[in-house]
């Protein structure tokens, strides 16, 4: 008896949009919204992964540079040469001194 009442009351009292395949005036482009939403969160996840990976790589490089003072001295020397603070002869002389001293 309950199933008979449910069959009589259910579809007639509350016809849903999915009973006949959806409303006739539903736009055909409605999947754009869930696809865009999913792509947005995928981009957020990829961006977060990229930023975390870059931060970990930078901190590992900084730790390696701090652990090797000779490498840090060479990079400072190269930066000074690149900025034009020292000429090529002075650069090579100081680089040789670093190589022989280390």
C-alpha positions as CSV (number, residue, x, y, z in Angstrom):
1,X,0.0,0.0,0.0
2,X,2.8,2.4,0.8
3,X,4.5,1.8,-2.6
4,X,1.2,2.4,-4.3
5,X,0.8,5.8,-2.5
6,X,4.4,6.7,-3.2
7,X,3.9,5.9,-6.9
8,X,0.7,8.0,-7.0
9,X,2.0,10.9,-4.9
10,X,5.7,11.0,-5.9
11,X,5.9,11.8,-9.6
12,X,2.6,13.7,-9.8
13,X,3.1,15.9,-6.8
14,X,6.8,16.8,-7.5
15,X,7.9,16.3,-11.1
16,X,11.6,16.7,-11.2
17,X,13.7,18.1,-14.1
18,X,15.4,14.7,-14.6
19,X,12.3,12.6,-15.3
20,X,12.2,13.4,-19.0
21,X,15.8,14.1,-19.6
22,X,15.8,17.6,-18.3
23,X,13.9,20.7,-19.1
24,X,13.4,21.5,-22.7
25,X,14.9,25.0,-22.5
26,X,18.1,23.9,-20.7
27,X,21.1,25.5,-22.4
28,X,23.5,23.1,-24.1
29,X,26.5,24.8,-22.7
30,X,25.8,24.1,-19.0
31,X,28.8,21.8,-18.6
32,X,31.1,24.8,-19.0
33,X,30.6,25.7,-15.4
34,X,31.6,22.5,-13.7
35,X,34.5,22.0,-16.2
36,X,35.7,25.5,-15.5
37,X,35.4,25.0,-11.7
38,X,37.4,21.8,-11.9
39,X,40.1,23.4,-14.1
40,X,40.4,26.3,-11.7
41,X,41.1,24.0,-8.8
42,X,43.5,22.0,-10.9
43,X,45.4,25.2,-11.7
44,X,45.4,26.1,-8.0
45,X,46.9,22.7,-7.1
46,X,49.5,22.9,-9.8
47,X,50.5,26.4,-8.8
48,X,50.8,25.5,-5.2
49,X,53.0,22.5,-6.1
50,X,55.2,24.7,-8.3
51,X,55.6,27.4,-5.6
52,X,56.4,24.9,-2.9
53,X,58.8,23.1,-5.1
54,X,60.6,26.3,-6.0
55,X,60.8,27.4,-2.4
56,X,62.3,24.0,-1.3
57,X,64.8,24.2,-4.2
58,X,65.8,27.7,-3.3
59,X,66.2,26.9,0.4
60,X,68.3,23.8,-0.5
61,X,70.5,26.0,-2.7
62,X,70.9,28.6,0.0
63,X,71.8,25.9,2.5
64,X,74.4,24.5,0.1
65,X,75.9,27.9,-0.5
66,X,76.1,28.6,3.3
67,X,77.8,25.3,3.8
68,X,80.5,26.0,1.2
69,X,82.0,29.5,1.8
70,X,84.4,29.0,-1.1
71,X,81.5,28.7,-3.5
72,X,79.9,31.8,-2.0
73,X,83.1,33.7,-2.5
74,X,83.4,32.7,-6.1
75,X,79.8,33.8,-6.8
76,X,80.4,37.2,-5.1
77,X,83.5,37.6,-7.2
78,X,81.6,36.7,-10.4
79,X,78.8,39.2,-9.5
80,X,81.4,41.9,-9.0
81,X,83.0,41.1,-12.3
82,X,79.6,41.1,-14.0
83,X,78.7,44.5,-12.5
84,X,82.0,45.9,-13.8
85,X,83.4,46.7,-10.3
86,X,86.6,44.7,-11.2
87,X,88.3,44.1,-14.5
88,X,89.2,40.7,-16.1
89,X,92.8,40.6,-14.8
90,X,91.7,41.3,-11.2
91,X,88.9,38.7,-11.5
92,X,91.3,36.0,-12.8
93,X,93.9,36.9,-10.2
94,X,91.4,36.6,-7.3
95,X,89.8,33.5,-8.8
96,X,93.2,31.9,-8.9
97,X,93.9,32.9,-5.4
98,X,90.6,31.4,-4.3
99,X,91.4,28.2,-6.2
100,X,94.9,27.8,-4.7
101,X,93.8,28.9,-1.2
102,X,90.9,26.5,-1.0
